[in-house]
């Protein structure tokens, strides 16, 4: 499948202007999208190979896993195909496994990562059959959540082997030793480790012009991040629940304490009253990075914040058309931000593969829909789901494939054709609106 740059101008013009009424999506359209995802999603699943000892998942469908292992540059950087096993991509895909008639995938995904764990707890975030990628980037904290979702679906009929919990505990302690600030919150090693490659909440506008100023220092290795801290709360709660079911009461109690303390630190240190949302914090200055980016919504999306703050953030940010709610879905950076853009590939950071500075990505939208349902915003949740599904179906109808991200105003596909990964969770959105 060709990328957008080579698409006909006629097809590109079909996406000009704003999205028409999202309520016009027909049942037949939803069914076509559902069938496509189910058919192509199965081709993301691969049998054990090389250093990957269990079944594994790559984000792009219909591709050879590790096909670019010997190339000078990975295909993700050139044509947008992701041929490796990635941390959160695999974990979120495993949450959709039941739609594909697959079982036990989360256990296999987590087993692959744990097999690669060093004695100190480090686990790489990107792996293909013959090599690891992305230097010393740490596997993001979603392994426990993926496992717990699978165990719940199985009604805990297959208990975890004892080494699982010990290995997961060792890995989570690595976060505390290497990514935790003395104030109790967490930072990424760099933007690429976060997965949100050009997050304006990490680089901040004052260093956005690095190409013109090589001496500008990227501060992402010290910024206390709302998203990482929130993910770890969810991970702590997940391992605590699994430990409780396995009779590991001491381990469970430890993570109850960790989660409680981290929740408190997030709400006390990161909440910004002016923006009505949590913000990343630069500990060197004690100041928030006041940028409306989707990662600052994570304490709300994961239900960590106080209820009144969750309500305020939802109504003043997530559902505000001047900020995040755009015709095509939830934008990754608010439209009110000066650096909001819809570039196919990220601006303001030369090594960026994909753009999180405005385009619509399916993952934040699924997390937002889950949050809205939980908080009682059922109508708004369905509306948001329909916006995203409309865009995905229109792109599929026009170009014959799915993409990693979409133009927040027009719905035009932007980058990375044949992308599945967490796009598979669109099946969850379809189930909601059906």
KEMILO-326532 format. One record per residue: residue in three letters; x, y, z of N, C-alpha, C in turn. Coordinates in steps of 0.1 Angstrom, whole numbers, padded with zeros to 4 digits, always signed. Atoms other than C-alpha are relative to their C-alpha. Example, Ala and Ser with C-alpha at 12.3 -4.5 7.8 and 13.67 -1.06 7.14 Angstrom:
ALA+0009-0012+0000+0123-0045+0078+0009+0012+0000;SER-0009-0011+0000+0137-0011+0071-0008+0011+0008;
***
This chain:
UNK+0009-0012+0000+0000+0000+0000+0009+0012+0000;UNK-0008-0013+0000+0015+0034-0010-0004+0009+0012;UNK+0004-0010-0011+0017+0061+0016-0007+0012-0007;UNK+0008-0011+0004-0002+0093+0014+0007+0009-0011;UNK-0007-0009+0008+0025+0112-0004-0002-0003-0015;UNK+0001+0004+0014+0019+0092-0036-0015-0002-0003;UNK+0014+0002+0003-0019+0091-0033-0005+0011-0010;UNK+0005-0010+0010-0039+0108-0061-0006+0012+0007;UNK+0005-0012-0006-0049+0144-0055-0015-0001+0001;UNK+0015+0002-0001-0085+0134-0062-0004-0005+0014;UNK+0003+0006-0013-0085+0112-0031+0003+0009+0011;UNK-0003-0009-0011-0068+0137-0010-0010+0011+0002;UNK+0010-0010+0000-0094+0163-0019-0013-0004+0007;UNK+0012+0005-0006-0121+0141-0006+0000+0002+0015;UNK-0001-0003-0014-0108+0149+0029+0000+0015+0004;UNK-0001-0014-0003-0108+0186+0026-0013+0005+0007;UNK+0012-0005-0007-0132+0206+0048-0001-0008+0013;UNK+0002+0006-0013-0146+0195+0082-0008-0013-0002;UNK+0008+0012-0001-0161+0161+0091-0015+0003+0000;UNK+0015-0001-0001-0198+0158+0083-0005-0007+0012;UNK+0007+0005-0012-0223+0147+0109+0005-0014+0003;UNK-0005+0013-0004-0208+0117+0128-0012-0010+0001;UNK+0011+0009-0002-0243+0103+0133-0004-0007-0013;UNK+0004+0006+0013-0245+0094+0096+0007-0014-0003;UNK-0007+0012+0002-0222+0064+0100-0010-0012+0001;UNK+0010+0010+0001-0243+0034+0090+0005-0013+0007;UNK-0003+0013-0006-0245-0001+0106+0009-0008-0010;UNK-0008+0008+0010-0230-0015+0073+0014+0005+0000;UNK-0014-0006+0000-0200+0009+0076+0007-0005+0012;UNK-0006+0005-0012-0194-0002+0112+0004-0015-0002;UNK-0002+0014+0002-0196-0038+0101+0012-0002-0009;UNK-0012+0001+0009-0171-0033+0072+0013+0003+0008;UNK-0012-0004-0008-0146-0016+0096+0003-0012+0009;UNK-0002+0011-0009-0151-0044+0121+0006-0012-0007;UNK-0005+0012+0008-0145-0072+0095+0014+0002-0004;UNK-0014-0003+0005-0114-0054+0082+0010-0002+0012;UNK-0008+0001-0012-0099-0051+0117+0002-0014+0004;UNK-0001+0014-0005-0106-0087+0126+0008-0008-0010;UNK-0007+0008+0010-0092-0100+0093+0015+0004+0000;UNK-0014-0004+0001-0060-0079+0092+0007-0001+0014;UNK-0006+0001-0013-0054-0079+0130+0006-0013+0003;UNK-0006+0013-0002-0047-0116+0130+0014-0001-0006;UNK-0014+0001+0007-0017-0110+0107+0010+0007+0008;UNK-0010-0007-0008-0001-0089+0134+0006-0010+0010;UNK-0005+0010-0010+0003-0120+0156+0009-0010-0007;UNK-0010+0009+0006+0034-0141+0150+0005-0011+0010;UNK-0004+0011-0009+0047-0174+0164+0014+0003+0005;UNK-0013-0003-0007+0078-0175+0186+0011-0001-0011;UNK-0011+0000+0010+0110-0167+0167+0012+0007+0007;UNK-0012-0005-0005+0146-0161+0178+0000+0003+0015;UNK+0000-0004-0014+0149-0142+0211-0014+0002+0006;UNK+0014+0000-0004+0111-0140+0212-0005-0014+0002;UNK+0002+0014-0003+0103-0173+0229-0015-0004+0000;UNK+0014+0002+0000+0065-0169+0228-0007+0008-0011;UNK+0008-0007+0011+0038-0156+0204+0002+0015+0003;UNK-0002-0014-0001+0043-0119+0198-0008+0008-0010;UNK+0008-0009+0009+0026-0089+0181+0009+0011-0005;UNK-0006-0013+0005+0039-0062+0158-0011+0009-0004;UNK+0011-0010+0003+0019-0030+0151-0005+0000-0014;UNK+0005-0001+0014+0017-0032+0113-0005-0014-0005;UNK+0006+0013+0004-0004-0059+0097+0005-0004-0014;UNK-0004+0006+0013+0005-0082+0068+0015+0002-0003;UNK-0014-0003+0001+0043-0076+0074+0008-0012+0006;UNK-0009+0010-0006+0073-0098+0081+0007+0006+0012;UNK-0005-0005-0013+0083-0094+0117+0016+0000-0001;UNK-0015-0001+0001+0119-0081+0119+0006+0001-0013;UNK-0005-0001+0014+0121-0076+0082+0010+0011-0003;UNK-0010-0011+0002+0143-0045+0086+0011-0001+0010;UNK-0010+0001-0010+0167-0059+0112+0014+0003-0005;UNK-0013-0003+0005+0197-0055+0089+0001+0013-0008;UNK+0000-0013+0007+0187-0022+0073+0007+0011+0008;UNK-0006-0011-0006+0205+0010+0080-0010+0008+0009;UNK+0011-0007-0007+0172+0026+0091-0012-0008+0001;UNK+0012+0008-0001+0141+0010+0104-0011+0005-0009;UNK+0011-0004+0009+0110+0010+0082-0010+0010+0006;UNK+0009-0010-0006+0091+0030+0108+0004+0014-0003;UNK-0006-0013+0002+0114+0059+0100-0001+0004-0015;UNK+0000-0003+0014+0111+0056+0062-0014-0001-0006;UNK+0013+0002+0006+0077+0042+0051-0011-0001+0011;UNK+0010+0001-0011+0060+0039+0085-0005-0013+0004;UNK+0003+0013-0005+0059+0002+0090+0007-0004+0012;UNK-0006+0004-0013+0065-0011+0125+0001-0015+0001;UNK-0003+0014+0002+0081-0045+0123+0005-0007+0013;UNK-0005+0005-0013+0092-0050+0160-0012-0002+0010;UNK+0009+0001-0012+0074-0060+0192+0002+0013+0008;UNK-0001-0011-0008+0067-0028+0211-0008-0002+0013;UNK+0006+0002-0014+0057-0025+0248-0015+0003+0000;UNK+0014-0003-0003+0024-0006+0250-0009-0004-0012;UNK+0008+0005+0012+0013-0015+0214-0004-0015+0003;UNK+0003+0014-0002+0015-0052+0223-0010-0002+0011;UNK+0009+0001-0012-0002-0047+0257-0015+0004-0004;UNK+0013-0004+0004-0031-0028+0242-0007-0009-0010;UNK+0005+0010+0010-0035-0052+0213-0006-0012+0007;UNK+0005+0012-0007-0038-0080+0238-0013+0002+0007;UNK+0013-0003-0006-0068-0062+0254-0011-0002-0010;UNK+0010+0002+0010-0086-0067+0221+0000-0015-0005;UNK-0002+0014+0005-0076-0104+0217-0013-0008-0001;UNK+0013+0008+0000-0111-0118+0225-0008+0003-0012;UNK+0008-0003+0012-0125-0100+0195+0006-0008-0012;UNK-0006+0008+0011-0101-0120+0173-0001-0015+0003;UNK+0001+0014-0003-0109-0153+0190+0013-0006+0006;UNK-0014+0004-0005-0074-0154+0206-0001-0001+0015;UNK-0001+0001-0015-0067-0165+0242+0015-0001+0004;UNK-0013+0001-0006-0036-0162+0264+0011+0009-0006;UNK-0010-0009+0007-0019-0135+0243+0007+0009+0010;UNK-0007-0008-0010-0012-0112+0272+0011-0007+0008;UNK-0010+0008-0007+0006-0140+0290+0012-0002-0008;UNK-0011+0002+0009+0027-0146+0260+0008+0013-0002;UNK-0007-0013+0002+0035-0109+0254+0008+0003+0012;UNK-0007-0003-0012+0045-0104+0290+0011-0010+0002;UNK-0011+0010-0001+0065-0136+0290+0012+0003-0009;UNK-0012-0005+0008+0086-0123+0261+0008+0011+0006;UNK-0007-0011-0006+0094-0091+0279+0008-0005+0012;UNK-0007+0005-0013+0102-0109+0312+0012-0009-0003;UNK-0012+0008+0004+0125-0133+0293+0012+0008-0003;UNK-0010-0009+0003+0145-0103+0283+0005+0009+0011;UNK-0003-0008-0012+0147-0088+0318+0014-0003+0005;UNK-0013+0001-0007+0181-0081+0332-0001-0003+0015;UNK+0001+0002-0014+0190-0090+0367-0004+0012+0009;UNK+0003-0012-0008+0186-0054+0378-0014+0005-0002;UNK+0014-0003+0003+0151-0053+0364-0003+0007-0013;UNK+0002-0007+0013+0156-0034+0331-0006-0010-0010;UNK+0006+0007+0011+0134-0046+0303+0000+0009-0012;UNK+0000-0009+0012+0138-0032+0267-0014+0002-0005;UNK+0013-0003+0004+0108-0016+0251-0003-0004-0014;UNK+0001+0003+0014+0114-0026+0215+0009-0012-0004;UNK-0008+0012+0003+0124-0061+0203-0005-0006-0013;UNK+0003+0008+0011+0125-0081+0171+0007-0013+0002;UNK-0005+0014-0003+0134-0118+0167+0015-0001+0001;UNK-0015+0001-0001+0172-0111+0163+0007+0011+0007;UNK-0006-0012-0007+0178-0078+0182-0009+0008+0008;UNK+0007-0010-0007+0167-0052+0206+0003+0014-0006;UNK-0001-0013+0006+0161-0016+0195-0001+0011+0011;UNK+0003-0012-0009+0159+0019+0210+0009+0001+0012;UNK-0010-0002-0010+0191+0017+0231-0005-0004+0014;UNK+0003+0003-0014+0184+0019+0268-0014+0004+0004;UNK+0014-0003-0003+0147+0028+0266-0007-0011+0008;UNK+0007+0010-0008+0127+0010+0293-0014-0003-0004;UNK+0013+0004+0003+0096-0010+0287-0010+0008+0009;UNK+0010-0008-0007+0066+0012+0296-0009-0008+0009;UNK+0007+0007-0010+0045+0002+0326-0015-0004-0004;UNK+0013+0005+0004+0016-0017+0310-0001-0015+0001;UNK+0000+0014+0000+0026-0053+0315-0010-0006+0010;UNK+0009+0005-0010+0006-0058+0347-0014+0002-0003;UNK+0014-0003+0004-0025-0041+0333-0004-0010-0010;UNK+0003+0009+0010-0024-0063+0303-0003-0014+0006;UNK+0002+0013-0006-0021-0095+0324-0013+0000+0008;UNK+0012+0000-0008-0048-0084+0348-0013-0001-0008;UNK+0012+0000+0008-0073-0077+0320-0002-0015-0005;UNK+0001+0014+0004-0066-0113+0307-0005-0009+0011;UNK+0004+0009-0011-0069-0129+0341-0015+0002+0004;UNK+0014-0003-0003-0102-0111+0347-0009-0007-0010;UNK+0009+0006+0010-0116-0123+0314+0000-0015+0002;UNK-0001+0014-0003-0105-0158+0324-0006-0004+0014;UNK+0005+0001-0014-0121-0153+0359+0010-0006+0009;UNK-0011+0005-0008-0087-0161+0374+0001-0015+0001;UNK+0000+0014+0000-0090-0197+0364+0014-0006-0002;UNK-0014+0004+0002-0053-0199+0354+0009+0009+0008;UNK-0008-0009-0008-0032-0185+0382+0014+0002-0006;UNK-0013-0003+0005+0001-0168+0374+0011-0009+0007;UNK-0011+0006-0006+0033-0188+0380+0007+0009+0010;UNK-0006-0009-0010+0051-0175+0411+0011+0009-0006;UNK-0010-0008+0005+0081-0162+0391-0005+0013-0007;UNK+0006-0012+0006+0058-0138+0372+0000+0012+0009;UNK+0002-0012-0009+0050-0116+0401+0014+0005+0005;UNK-0013-0004-0004+0086-0116+0413+0008+0008-0010;UNK-0006-0007+0011+0099-0106+0379-0006+0014-0002;UNK+0006-0013+0002+0073-0079+0376+0003+0010+0011;UNK-0004-0008-0011+0081-0066+0410+0014+0005-0002;UNK-0014-0004+0003+0118-0065+0401+0001+0012-0010;UNK+0001-0010+0010+0110-0045+0370-0006+0013+0005;UNK+0006-0012-0006+0087-0020+0388+0009+0007+0010;UNK-0010-0006-0009+0114-0015+0414+0011+0008-0008;UNK-0010-0007+0008+0138-0005+0386-0005+0014-0004;UNK+0006-0014+0002+0114+0024+0378+0003+0008+0012;UNK-0002-0008-0012+0117+0035+0414+0014+0004+0002;UNK-0014-0003-0002+0155+0034+0414+0005+0009-0010;UNK-0006-0007+0011+0161+0050+0380-0009+0011-0006;UNK+0009-0010+0006+0130+0071+0371-0008+0008+0010;UNK+0008-0007-0010+0117+0084+0404+0008+0011+0006;UNK-0006-0012-0006+0125+0119+0417-0002-0001+0015;UNK+0001+0000-0015+0130+0126+0454-0014+0005+0005;UNK+0013-0005-0004+0096+0143+0454-0011-0011-0002;UNK+0009+0011+0001+0080+0109+0446-0007-0002-0014;UNK+0005+0001+0014+0070+0115+0409+0010-0005-0009;UNK-0009+0007+0009+0085+0099+0379+0003+0008-0013;UNK-0003-0007+0013+0103+0111+0347+0004-0011-0010;UNK-0005+0009+0011+0111+0094+0314+0015+0002-0002;UNK-0014-0002+0004+0146+0088+0302+0001+0010-0011;UNK+0001-0009+0011+0137+0107+0271-0014+0000-0007;UNK+0014+0000+0007+0107+0115+0248-0003-0013-0007;UNK+0002+0012+0008+0112+0084+0227-0004-0011+0009;UNK+0004+0010-0010+0110+0062+0258-0015+0001+0003;UNK+0014-0003-0004+0076+0078+0266-0009-0006-0011;UNK+0008+0004+0010+0063+0067+0232-0007+0011-0007;UNK+0006-0012+0006+0049+0102+0226+0012+0009-0005;UNK-0013-0004+0005+0078+0111+0204+0004+0015+0001;UNK-0002-0015+0001+0074+0149+0202-0009+0007+0010;UNK+0009-0005-0010+0054+0156+0233+0004+0014+0005;UNK-0003-0014-0004+0053+0194+0239+0000+0002+0015;UNK-0001-0001-0015+0048+0187+0276+0013-0004+0005;UNK-0013+0004-0004+0083+0174+0277+0011+0009-0006;UNK-0010-0008+0006+0103+0195+0253-0002+0015+0003;UNK+0004-0013-0003+0084+0227+0261+0003+0010-0011;UNK-0002-0008+0012+0081+0255+0235+0014+0008+0000;UNK-0012-0008+0001+0113+0274+0246+0011-0008-0006;UNK-0010+0007+0006+0134+0246+0232-0004-0007-0013;UNK+0006+0006+0012+0112+0238+0202+0009+0003-0013;UNK-0008-0003+0012+0137+0254+0178+0014-0005+0000;UNK-0013+0005-0001+0166+0231+0184+0008-0001-0013;UNK-0007+0001+0013+0174+0228+0147+0008+0013-0002;UNK-0006-0013+0001+0183+0265+0149+0010+0003+0011;UNK-0008-0003-0012+0200+0263+0183+0004-0014+0006;UNK-0005+0013-0004+0221+0232+0188+0004-0001+0014;UNK-0004+0000-0014+0230+0242+0223-0012-0002+0009;UNK+0012+0001-0008+0194+0240+0235+0000-0014+0006;UNK+0001+0013-0006+0191+0212+0260-0014-0005+0002;UNK+0013+0005-0001+0162+0189+0259-0002-0005+0015;UNK+0002+0003-0014+0148+0186+0295-0008-0012+0003;UNK+0009+0011-0003+0128+0154+0291+0004-0010+0010;UNK-0006+0010-0010+0151+0134+0313-0002+0004+0014;UNK+0002-0004-0013+0141+0154+0343-0014+0005+0003;UNK+0014-0005-0002+0105+0166+0337-0008-0011+0007;UNK+0009+0009-0007+0081+0149+0362-0013-0001-0008;UNK+0010+0002+0010+0056+0134+0339-0013-0006+0005;UNK+0013+0004-0004+0019+0131+0345-0004-0014-0006;UNK+0003+0012+0006+0016+0102+0321+0007-0012+0006;UNK-0008+0012-0006+0044+0079+0335-0005-0002+0014;UNK+0004+0002-0013+0033+0086+0370-0014-0006+0001;UNK+0014+0005+0001-0004+0078+0361+0001-0015-0004;UNK-0001+0014+0004+0006+0046+0343+0005-0009+0011;UNK-0006+0007-0011+0026+0035+0373-0011-0003+0011;UNK+0010+0002-0009-0004+0040+0396-0009-0012-0005;UNK+0008+0011+0006-0025+0017+0373+0008-0013+0001;UNK-0008+0013+0000+0004-0008+0372+0001-0005+0014;UNK+0000+0004-0014+0007-0008+0410-0013-0006+0004;UNK+0013+0005-0004-0030-0014+0414-0002-0014-0007;UNK+0002+0013+0007-0029-0042+0388+0009-0011+0007;UNK-0009+0010-0006+0001-0061+0404-0006-0003+0015;UNK+0005+0002-0014-0015-0056+0439-0012-0010-0001;UNK+0012+0009+0001-0048-0073+0427+0005-0014-0004;UNK-0004+0013+0004-0029-0101+0410+0007-0007+0012;UNK-0007+0005-0011-0007-0106+0441-0011-0005+0011;UNK+0011+0004-0010-0039-0107+0463-0006-0013-0004;UNK+0006+0013+0005-0054-0135+0441+0010-0011+0001;UNK-0010+0011-0001-0021-0154+0443+0004-0003+0015;UNK-0003+0002-0014-0020-0152+0481+0013+0007+0004;UNK-0013-0007-0004+0011-0129+0481-0004+0013+0007;UNK+0006-0011-0008-0003-0106+0508+0011+0011+0002;UNK-0010-0010-0003+0030-0089+0516+0003+0009-0012;UNK-0002-0007+0013+0036-0080+0479-0012+0009-0003;UNK+0012-0008+0003+0000-0068+0476+0000+0012+0009;UNK+0000-0011-0010+0003-0046+0507+0010+0011-0004;UNK-0010-0010+0004+0035-0030+0494-0006+0009-0012;UNK+0005-0008+0012+0018-0019+0461-0013+0008+0004;UNK+0011-0008-0004-0013-0007+0479+0006+0013+0006;UNK-0006-0012-0005+0010+0017+0497+0007+0009-0010;UNK-0006-0008+0011+0029+0027+0466-0010+0007-0008;UNK+0011-0006+0008-0003+0034+0447-0006+0012+0007;UNK+0006-0011-0008-0018+0055+0475+0009+0012+0000;UNK-0010-0011-0001+0013+0076+0479+0001+0007-0014;UNK-0002-0006+0014+0018+0082+0441-0013+0007-0004;UNK+0012-0008+0004-0019+0092+0436+0000+0013+0007;UNK-0001-0012-0008-0015+0117+0464+0010+0010-0006;UNK-0010-0009+0005+0017+0131+0449-0004+0006-0014;UNK+0005-0005+0013+0001+0134+0414-0010+0012+0002;UNK+0011-0010-0001-0029+0153+0426+0005+0013+0007;UNK-0006-0012-0007-0009+0176+0450+0010+0008-0008;UNK-0011-0007+0006+0020+0184+0428-0003+0004-0015;UNK+0001-0002+0014+0007+0183+0392-0013+0007-0004;UNK+0012-0007+0003-0028+0198+0394+0002+0015-0002;UNK-0001-0014+0003-0030+0232+0377-0014+0006-0001;UNK+0013-0005-0001-0060+0252+0386-0003+0009-0012;UNK+0002-0009+0011-0056+0277+0358-0005-0007-0013;UNK+0003+0008+0011-0057+0251+0331-0011-0011+0002;UNK+0010+0010-0004-0081+0228+0350+0004-0014-0005;UNK-0006+0013+0004-0058+0198+0343+0013-0001+0007;UNK-0013+0003-0006-0027+0182+0356+0011+0004-0011;UNK-0011-0004+0009+0006+0194+0341+0013-0006+0004;UNK-0013+0004-0003+0041+0181+0339+0007+0011+0008;UNK-0007-0009-0009+0065+0197+0364+0015-0001-0002;UNK-0015-0001+0001+0101+0209+0360+0005+0001+0015;UNK-0005-0001-0014+0117+0201+0394+0011+0011+0002;UNK-0011-0010-0001+0146+0225+0387-0006+0014+0003;UNK+0006-0013-0001+0122+0255+0386-0012-0001+0010;UNK+0012+0001-0008+0092+0241+0406-0012+0005-0008;UNK+0011-0005+0008+0070+0253+0377-0006-0011-0009;UNK+0007+0008+0009+0044+0235+0357+0003+0004-0015;UNK-0001-0003+0014+0049+0232+0319-0015+0001-0005;UNK+0014-0003+0003+0016+0248+0310-0004-0002-0015;UNK+0004+0003+0014+0008+0231+0277-0011-0010+0001;UNK+0011+0009+0000-0025+0214+0270+0003-0011-0010;UNK-0003+0012+0008-0013+0180+0257-0008-0012+0006;UNK+0008+0011-0005-0032+0147+0260+0006-0007+0011;UNK-0006+0007-0011-0007+0132+0283-0003+0006+0014;UNK+0004-0006-0012-0017+0157+0309-0014-0004+0005;UNK+0013+0006-0003-0052+0141+0308+0001-0013+0007;UNK-0001+0014-0005-0039+0108+0320-0004-0002+0015;UNK+0006+0002-0014-0046+0113+0358-0015-0001+0000;UNK+0015+0000+0002-0082+0119+0347-0004-0013-0007;UNK+0003+0012+0008-0083+0091+0321+0001-0012+0008;UNK-0002+0012-0008-0070+0066+0346-0007+0001+0014;UNK+0008-0001-0012-0093+0078+0374+0008+0002+0013;UNK-0009-0002-0012-0065+0089+0397-0004+0013+0008;UNK+0003-0013-0006-0076+0125+0404-0012+0000+0009;UNK+0012-0002-0008-0102+0137+0429-0012+0002-0010;UNK+0012+0000+0009-0138+0135+0415-0003+0013-0005;UNK+0003-0013+0005-0143+0172+0413+0009+0005-0011;UNK-0010-0003+0010-0111+0176+0394-0002-0007-0013;UNK+0003+0008+0012-0120+0148+0370-0011+0007-0008;UNK+0011-0006+0007-0153+0165+0362+0004+0014-0006;UNK-0005-0012+0005-0137+0199+0358+0009-0001-0013;UNK-0009+0002+0011-0110+0186+0335-0008-0006-0012;UNK+0008+0005+0011-0135+0166+0314-0008+0011-0007;UNK+0008-0010+0006-0158+0196+0309+0007+0012-0005;UNK-0008-0012+0004-0132+0223+0306+0011-0003-0011;UNK-0011+0003+0010-0107+0204+0284-0004-0011-0010;UNK+0002+0011+0009-0116+0170+0270-0012+0002-0009;UNK+0012-0002+0008-0151+0180+0259-0001+0014-0005;UNK+0000-0014+0004-0142+0216+0251+0004+0001-0015;UNK-0003-0001+0015-0143+0223+0213+0012+0009-0002;UNK-0011-0009+0002-0118+0251+0217+0013-0006+0004;UNK-0012+0007-0004-0093+0227+0232+0002-0014-0006;UNK-0003+0014+0004-0093+0189+0227-0010-0006-0010;UNK+0010+0006+0008-0126+0180+0211-0001+0006-0014;UNK+0000-0005+0014-0122+0183+0173-0009-0008-0008;UNK+0009+0008+0008-0143+0171+0144+0003-0015-0001;UNK-0004+0014+0002-0123+0139+0140+0003-0008+0013;UNK-0002+0007-0012-0120+0131+0177+0008+0008+0010;UNK-0008-0007-0010-0098+0140+0207+0014+0003-0006;UNK-0013-0004+0005-0067+0159+0195+0011-0003+0011;UNK-0011+0004-0009-0033+0150+0210+0006+0013+0007;UNK-0003-0013-0006-0026+0187+0217-0012+0009-0003;UNK+0012-0009+0002-0053+0213+0222+0001+0009-0011;UNK+0000-0009+0012-0063+0234+0192+0003+0014+0004;UNK-0003-0013-0005-0058+0264+0214+0014+0003+0003;UNK-0014-0001-0002-0021+0258+0217+0007+0006-0012;UNK-0007-0006+0012+0002+0280+0195+0007-0010-0009;UNK-0008+0010+0008+0022+0249+0184-0009-0011-0005;UNK+0009+0010+0006-0009+0228+0175+0002-0001-0015;UNK-0002+0002+0014-0003+0213+0141-0004-0013-0004;UNK+0004+0013+0006-0013+0185+0118+0010-0006-0010;UNK-0010+0006+0009+0020+0176+0102-0001-0015+0000;UNK+0000+0014+0001+0023+0141+0089+0010-0006+0010;UNK-0011+0005-0009+0055+0136+0109+0003+0012+0009;UNK-0001-0010-0011+0064+0155+0141+0009+0012-0003;UNK-0008-0012+0001+0077+0190+0141+0007+0002+0014;UNK-0007-0005-0012+0101+0206+0167+0008-0011+0006;UNK-0009+0010-0006+0122+0175+0172+0005-0009-0012;UNK-0004+0005+0013+0143+0162+0143-0001-0015-0001;UNK+0000+0014+0001+0143+0125+0152-0013-0007+0001;UNK+0013+0005-0002+0106+0122+0155-0005-0008-0012;UNK+0006+0008+0010+0088+0095+0136-0014+0004-0003;UNK+0014-0003+0001+0052+0103+0143-0004+0013+0008;UNK+0003-0013-0006+0034+0135+0153-0012-0002+0011;UNK+0009+0000-0011+0016+0138+0187-0004+0014+0004;UNK+0002-0014-0003+0012+0176+0185-0013+0005-0006;UNK+0013-0005+0005-0024+0177+0173-0008-0011-0006;UNK+0008+0010+0006-0034+0147+0152-0008-0009+0009;UNK+0008+0009-0007-0060+0122+0163+0007-0014+0000;UNK-0005+0014-0002-0046+0088+0176-0012-0008+0006;UNK+0011+0008-0005-0070+0060+0184+0002-0003+0015;UNK-0002+0004-0014-0054+0051+0218-0005+0011+0010;UNK+0005-0009-0009-0060+0084+0236-0016+0001+0000;UNK+0015-0001+0002-0096+0084+0222-0007-0012+0007;UNK+0006+0011-0007-0103+0049+0235+0001+0002+0015;UNK-0001-0002-0014-0089+0058+0269-0010+0011+0005;UNK+0010-0011-0004-0111+0090+0269-0014-0006+0000;UNK+0013+0006+0000-0142+0070+0259-0002-0009+0013;UNK+0001+0008-0013-0136+0045+0288-0002+0009+0012;UNK+0001-0010-0012-0132+0075+0312-0014+0006+0000;UNK+0013-0007+0001-0164+0092+0299-0011-0010+0005;UNK+0010+0010-0004-0184+0060+0303+0000-0002+0015;UNK-0001+0003-0014-0171+0054+0338-0005+0012+0008;UNK+0004-0012-0008-0178+0090+0349-0014+0005-0003;UNK+0014-0003+0003-0214+0090+0335-0003+0008-0011;UNK+0002-0008+0012-0209+0109+0303-0003-0010-0012;UNK+0003+0010+0010-0225+0081+0282-0002+0006-0014;UNK+0003-0006+0013-0238+0103+0254+0012+0006-0007;UNK-0013-0005+0005-0205+0121+0250+0010-0010-0004;UNK-0009+0012+0004-0186+0088+0250-0004-0005-0013;UNK+0004+0006+0013-0207+0075+0221+0003+0010-0011;UNK-0003-0010+0010-0203+0108+0202+0015+0000-0004;UNK-0015+0000+0002-0165+0107+0206+0003-0013-0008;UNK-0002+0013+0006-0165+0070+0196-0004+0001-0015;UNK+0005-0001+0014-0185+0078+0164+0009+0009-0008;UNK-0009-0008+0008-0162+0106+0154+0012-0008-0004;UNK-0012+0008+0004-0132+0083+0155-0003-0011-0010;UNK+0003+0011+0009-0149+0054+0138-0004+0005-0014;UNK+0003-0006+0013-0162+0077+0111+0013+0003-0008;UNK-0013-0003+0006-0126+0089+0104+0007-0013-0005;UNK-0006+0013+0004-0113+0053+0104-0007-0006-0012;UNK+0007+0006+0011-0140+0041+0081+0002+0008-0013;UNK-0002-0008+0012-0136+0070+0057+0014-0002-0006;UNK-0013+0003+0005-0099+0064+0055+0001-0014-0006;UNK+0000+0014+0006-0104+0027+0049-0007+0000-0013;UNK+0008+0000+0013-0130+0034+0022+0008+0006-0011;UNK-0007-0008+0010-0108+0059+0004+0014-0007-0004;UNK-0014+0005+0003-0073+0043+0008+0002-0015+0002;UNK-0001+0014-0001-0080+0007+0017+0008-0005+0011;UNK-0008+0005-0011-0061+0006+0049-0003+0009+0012;UNK+0000-0008-0012-0058+0020+0085+0013+0007+0002;UNK-0012-0008-0003-0033+0046+0097+0003+0002+0015;UNK-0003-0003-0014-0015+0055+0129-0006+0012+0005;UNK+0006-0012-0005-0029+0090+0131-0007+0007-0011;UNK+0009-0007+0010-0054+0113+0114-0001+0015+0003;UNK+0001-0015-0001-0059+0150+0108-0012+0003+0009;UNK+0011-0003-0010-0080+0163+0137-0011+0008-0005;UNK+0010-0009+0005-0099+0188+0116-0008-0007-0012;UNK+0006+0005+0013-0105+0169+0083-0002-0015+0001;UNK+0001+0015+0000-0100+0132+0092+0010-0006-0010;UNK-0010+0006+0010-0073+0128+0065+0010-0009+0007;UNK-0011+0008-0005-0049+0099+0072+0013+0007-0002;UNK-0012-0008+0000-0015+0113+0080+0013-0008-0002;UNK-0012+0007+0000+0012+0087+0086-0002-0015+0004;UNK-0001+0014-0003+0021+0050+0089-0012-0008-0005;UNK+0010+0009+0005-0002+0030+0066+0001-0014+0005;UNK+0000+0014-0005-0012-0006+0075+0003-0001+0015;UNK-0003+0000-0015-0011+0003+0112-0012-0006+0007;UNK+0011+0006-0008-0031-0019+0136+0002+0003+0015;UNK-0003-0003-0014-0016-0019+0171-0013+0002+0008;UNK+0012-0003-0008-0042-0002+0194-0012+0004-0008;UNK+0012-0002+0008-0064+0006+0164-0009-0012+0001;UNK+0009+0012-0002-0077-0029+0172-0011+0003+0011;UNK+0009-0003-0011-0094-0013+0202-0012+0008-0006;UNK+0012-0006+0006-0118+0004+0177-0011-0010+0001;UNK+0010+0010-0002-0136-0029+0181-0008+0002+0012;UNK+0007-0004-0013-0144-0018+0216-0009+0012-0002;UNK+0009-0012+0003-0158+0015+0203-0012-0004-0008;UNK+0011+0005+0008-0179-0003+0178-0010-0008+0008;UNK+0009+0007-0009-0193-0025+0205-0008+0010+0008;UNK+0007-0010-0008-0202+0006+0225-0011+0006-0008;UNK+0010-0007+0008-0221+0023+0197-0011-0009-0006;UNK+0010+0010+0005-0238-0009+0185-0011-0003+0010;
***
